[in-house]
């Protein structure tokens, strides 16, 4: 998991968030969860070149690599 220097807390009960379980059984890289409220928080922040893709208003977009 990425090292977050933030003190992330639940927006409802203000307890510290813990890493959510990823599909592979490990810790999620971007999702955090509250152990009490079952609230999930997405901590993903796109890089500049990714942000441009996210705000593209076209109906269809493609992201290709090799």
N, C-alpha and C positions, 0 to 999 in steps of 0.2 A: 504494500500500500504506500501511496505517496505520503511524505511527511508533511502534515498540515501544522503550521505554526499558529493556527487559530484555536481559540477555545470555543469549539462549536457546541452549542446547546440547543435543546429542543425548543421550538418556537411556542409550544403550548405549556410545558411544565418546567422548562429551564434546566432539566437534568443534562449532564454531559452526554453527547451522542457517541455511539460506538460504531465501528465499521460494520456494514451490513454483510450478509453472507452472499458471496458471488455464486454464479451458476456452477462453477467448478468446485465448490465447497470451501474455497479460501475466502479471504477478505476482499470485499469490493474495493476497486480503485477510487471510485467517485461517490458511491452511495453510503450515507451514514444513517443510523436508525436510533430511535429512542427506545431503551429497554422497558420503559413504563408505558408510553402512549402508543407504541408501534407506528410512530411518525417517521417517514423517510425524507431525507434531505439530499438533493443532488448537489455535489460540490464541484461539478465540472465547470471549468472556465476555459473557453476556446482561446487558442493563440490567434494573433491578428489574421493570418491567412485562413484559419478555420472560421473565424467570425464572419468574414465576407461570404463564405459558402452558406452559413446558417441564415443570414439575412437576405439571401438572394430571393427575389419575388417570383421567379419563374415557376411554372407549374411542375416541370420536370427538371431535375438537376442530376449530374453525374459526378462521381468521385472515383477516378481510375488511377491505378498505380501498377507498377510491374517490378 
